[in-house]
Amino acid sequence: MREEESGLYIEGKLDLSLYHGKKAYDLVKGGIIDGLSIGFDIIKYKKEGSFRCIEKLRLIEISVVSLPSNPKAKIFYVKSASGTKKIDKIISDFKSICAQN
């Protein structure tokens, strides 16, 4: 995972030995689900009018979802490797509310 100019770049792997991992893979591979959501704690922010501009956060989790809060948070492709299915490239366009205004 790394921060890029366009947002958060993530490579992930689904554990297909788990029911929920296999189910998530099937839904993503079938094009039924293509969104991402993140959970985080805000560590540092500044107020700009009625908005909070997030300067530093602690990422807690990343989830595959059908309706992401940020419509740009998308899974771009799913790939198989070495007999195991894995998500090779996920890009989540996560920008603070200040960048959107």
Buried (B, 14 or more C-beta within 10 A) or exposed (E): EEEEEEBBBBEBEBEBEEEEBBBBBBBBBEEEBBBBBBEEEEEEBEEEEEBBBBEEBEEEEBEBBEEBEBEBBBBEEBEEEEEEBBBEEBBBBBBBEBEEE
